[in-house]
Amino acid sequence: MITEVEAYDGERDLACHARAGRTRRTQVLYAEGGRWYVYLCYGIHEMLNLVVGPKDWPAAVLIRGVEGTSGPGRVTKALGIDRQFNAKIADTLDSLWIEDRGVTVPKRRVNTTPRIGVDYAGPVWAAKRWRFIFAPRADASPSTPHQKRKSPAASRLA
């Protein structure tokens, strides 16, 4: 289950990679939603995003946490995701997909905060509360790290 995400919305969003327009790296962001955008951050961590905009509107959601793993670099490492997934369609044929498990999450269990590490985007965009954290228990804190699973993570996200 996905437990933490951040939203990035178009060229106007100065924290979005598409802020400089369409490039070879960001081309996938302009595709119709339902494709993966995977990039290398700081030369170390792969970052997994799902493109969510209509064709030609670069919008994506960064997967920051899944059940048992917190942090976008840890997520990709746990799931064995690298840039080979970039631009692939998020479906069962490409071995990484999102599925609806029928879970309804009460609004009170979703915390919002500003996105992490986007101060370069300026005060307006850095302050956007576009980070969403699912707190599975009413007493859980959004900053509480999840326990790591003992078994490897599956290649599906829900």
Secondary structure in CASP SS format (residue, H / E / C, confidence):
PFRMAT SS
TARGET T0000
AUTHOR 0000-0000-0000
METHOD secondary structure of the structure
MODEL  1
M C 1.00
I E 1.00
T E 1.00
E E 1.00
V E 1.00
E E 1.00
A E 1.00
Y E 1.00
D E 1.00
G C 1.00
E C 1.00
R C 1.00
D C 1.00
L C 1.00
A C 1.00
C C 1.00
H H 1.00
A H 1.00
R H 1.00
A H 1.00
G C 1.00
R C 1.00
T C 1.00
R C 1.00
R C 1.00
T C 1.00
Q H 1.00
V H 1.00
L H 1.00
Y H 1.00
A C 1.00
E C 1.00
G C 1.00
G C 1.00
R E 1.00
W E 1.00
Y E 1.00
V E 1.00
Y E 1.00
L E 1.00
C E 1.00
Y C 1.00
G C 1.00
I C 1.00
H E 1.00
E E 1.00
M E 1.00
L E 1.00
N E 1.00
L E 1.00
V E 1.00
V C 1.00
G C 1.00
P C 1.00
K C 1.00
D C 1.00
W C 1.00
P C 1.00
A E 1.00
A E 1.00
V E 1.00
L E 1.00
I E 1.00
R E 1.00
G E 1.00
V E 1.00
E C 1.00
G C 1.00
T E 1.00
S E 1.00
G C 1.00
P H 1.00
G H 1.00
R H 1.00
V H 1.00
T H 1.00
K H 1.00
A H 1.00
L H 1.00
G C 1.00
I C 1.00
D C 1.00
R H 1.00
Q H 1.00
F H 1.00
N C 1.00
A C 1.00
K C 1.00
I E 1.00
A C 1.00
D C 1.00
T H 1.00
L H 1.00
D H 1.00
S C 1.00
L C 1.00
W E 1.00
I E 1.00
E C 1.00
D C 1.00
R C 1.00
G C 1.00
V C 1.00
T C 1.00
V C 1.00
P C 1.00
K H 1.00
R H 1.00
R H 1.00
V E 1.00
N E 1.00
T E 1.00
T E 1.00
P C 1.00
R C 1.00
I C 1.00
G C 1.00
V C 1.00
D H 1.00
Y H 1.00
A H 1.00
G C 1.00
P H 1.00
V H 1.00
W H 1.00
A H 1.00
A C 1.00
K C 1.00
R C 1.00
W C 1.00
R E 1.00
F E 1.00
I E 1.00
F E 1.00
A C 1.00
P C 1.00
R C 1.00
A C 1.00
D C 1.00
A C 1.00
S C 1.00
P C 1.00
S C 1.00
T C 1.00
P C 1.00
H C 1.00
Q C 1.00
K C 1.00
R C 1.00
K C 1.00
S C 1.00
P C 1.00
A C 1.00
A C 1.00
S C 1.00
R E 1.00
L E 1.00
A C 1.00
END
